[in-house]
Amino acid sequence: MVDIGDAAPQFCLPGMDEREVCLDDFKGKWLVLYFYPKDNTSGCTREAVDFTLALPTLNSLGAEVLGISRDPPASHKKFAEKHGLGIKLASDADHKVTEAYGAWALKKMYGKESYGVVRSTFLIDPQGKVAHAWKKVSVKGHAEAVAERLRETKEKIK
């Protein structure tokens, strides 16, 4: 489980263009790192579209966005093309990175228990430390809340 102030767990994962995406690629920048269950589901699509819409604001604040799910890179590519996404996506097929961030847990749905992704977002500062964490995210208004938290956080450290 990752908490505010912790060093963000390192990772390198295949991106939607089949090139490796690593945490170190974002060193010196703010990173909005979010974990989501599945490409092309209603909530996950809304979240990805919302982060794409918030991207100009996030970029102006010095941040990039990376979404991670278990879907393969080819699925991410189709998902991004279908919905005109401007964010980066990466594949965590064995859910090791998702586990390292505490976004993999036992869930209950329709009376059945199974392990899966708990929608979570982490704001990582330019030094690689977790500046804020949202666990068990509700999609509506989330991207805007992340942008606002980033703005507030940057104001405090000026």
VOGU-3710 file (C-alpha; in Angstrom, 3 decimals, decimal comma):
1> mvdigdaapq> 0,000/0,000/0,000  1,393/3,363/-1,042  0,818/6,450/1,081  1,484/10,168/0,741  5,195/10,897/1,125  6,286/7,412/0,026  8,590/6,898/-2,912  6,427/5,765/-5,815  7,122/2,098/-6,656  9,288/1,807/-9,751
11> fclpgmdere> 7,918/0,140/-12,871  8,458/-0,452/-16,554  5,444/-1,692/-18,520  4,524/-2,134/-22,180  2,734/0,932/-23,489  -0,031/1,050/-26,055  2,545/1,559/-28,821  4,458/-1,545/-27,604  7,267/0,678/-26,265  8,188/0,400/-22,613
21> vclddfkgkw> 6,838/3,074/-20,272  8,766/3,514/-17,018  8,206/5,677/-13,957  11,655/7,184/-14,578  10,378/8,537/-17,933  8,426/11,103/-15,903  11,252/12,217/-13,595  11,233/15,985/-13,248  7,489/16,174/-14,060  4,291/15,648/-12,151
31> lvlyfypkdn> 2,536/12,393/-12,995  -1,117/11,508/-12,613  -0,943/7,723/-12,419  -4,285/5,986/-12,416  -5,346/2,359/-12,277  -8,569/1,251/-13,907  -10,285/-2,117/-14,413  -10,881/-2,521/-18,162  -10,746/-0,774/-21,539  -14,073/0,106/-23,155
41> tsgctreavd> -16,277/-0,331/-20,091  -18,536/2,602/-19,312  -16,798/3,890/-16,163  -13,298/3,346/-17,508  -14,148/5,048/-20,792  -15,630/8,043/-18,948  -12,531/8,290/-16,743  -10,124/8,143/-19,708  -12,156/10,708/-21,678  -12,315/12,986/-18,621
51> ftlalptlns> -8,539/12,791/-18,127  -8,096/13,560/-21,837  -10,359/16,613/-21,475  -8,381/17,710/-18,388  -5,042/17,150/-20,139  -4,530/20,779/-21,289  -4,973/21,966/-17,683  -2,804/19,175/-16,273  -0,101/19,799/-18,897  -0,137/23,527/-18,109
61> lgaevlgisr> 0,551/22,548/-14,482  3,514/20,403/-15,590  1,787/17,018/-15,347  1,346/14,042/-17,614  -1,244/11,267/-17,282  -0,676/7,514/-17,419  -3,481/4,986/-17,097  -2,722/1,365/-16,216  -4,921/-1,711/-16,579  -4,414/-5,413/-17,265
71> dppashkkfa> -5,519/-5,051/-20,894  -2,858/-5,796/-23,534  -1,197/-2,984/-25,511  -3,276/-3,743/-28,643  -6,481/-3,251/-26,632  -5,149/0,044/-25,244  -4,333/1,241/-28,755  -7,845/0,446/-30,049  -9,396/1,997/-26,915  -7,391/5,210/-27,383
81> ekhglgikla> -8,202/5,433/-31,097  -11,916/4,681/-30,627  -12,371/7,412/-28,003  -9,777/9,954/-29,203  -7,759/9,655/-26,001  -4,750/11,926/-25,549  -3,406/10,164/-22,467  -0,835/7,381/-22,271  -1,886/3,851/-21,352  0,215/0,908/-20,158
91> sdadhkvtea> -0,402/-2,788/-19,644  0,103/-4,521/-16,292  -0,965/-8,021/-17,363  0,340/-9,772/-14,232  -0,961/-6,934/-11,972  2,371/-6,667/-10,121  2,528/-2,869/-10,436  -1,158/-2,568/-9,542  -0,446/-4,629/-6,401  2,617/-2,523/-5,532
101> ygawalkkmy> 0,427/0,583/-5,483  -2,281/-1,126/-3,424  -4,839/-0,971/-6,233  -5,402/-4,765/-6,381  -7,810/-6,171/-3,820  -10,544/-8,653/-3,053  -13,822/-7,299/-4,402  -17,384/-8,483/-4,055  -19,890/-8,225/-6,885  -23,264/-9,934/-7,109
111> gkesygvvrs> -22,341/-12,022/-4,070  -19,135/-13,347/-5,665  -15,665/-12,507/-4,396  -12,714/-12,116/-6,722  -9,525/-10,102/-6,910  -9,422/-7,131/-9,223  -8,432/-3,535/-9,761  -9,700/-0,963/-7,301  -9,969/2,269/-9,279  -7,186/4,421/-7,766
121> tflidpqgkv> -5,158/7,500/-8,689  -1,780/8,705/-7,453  -0,272/12,148/-7,915  3,487/11,701/-8,110  5,773/14,715/-7,718  8,798/15,494/-9,922  11,105/13,734/-7,407  9,105/10,490/-7,587  7,250/10,811/-4,268  3,518/10,305/-3,820
131> ahawkkvsvk> 1,992/13,751/-3,232  -1,618/12,561/-3,045  -3,575/9,315/-3,356  -7,201/8,680/-4,200  -8,351/5,162/-3,369  -11,711/3,722/-4,445  -12,285/6,521/-6,951  -15,718/7,581/-8,190  -15,360/8,657/-11,808  -17,677/11,669/-11,936
141> ghaeavaerl> -15,667/14,854/-11,348  -12,481/12,931/-10,532  -10,232/14,329/-13,287  -11,189/17,878/-12,310  -10,536/17,098/-8,631  -7,070/15,769/-9,534  -6,276/18,941/-11,505  -7,465/21,091/-8,592  -5,363/19,115/-6,079  -2,319/19,498/-8,319
151> retkekik> -2,925/23,249/-8,550  -3,293/23,503/-4,744  -0,215/21,358/-4,115  1,929/23,446/-6,439  0,711/26,656/-4,748  1,783/25,320/-1,331  5,323/24,559/-2,466  5,948/27,915/-4,156
//
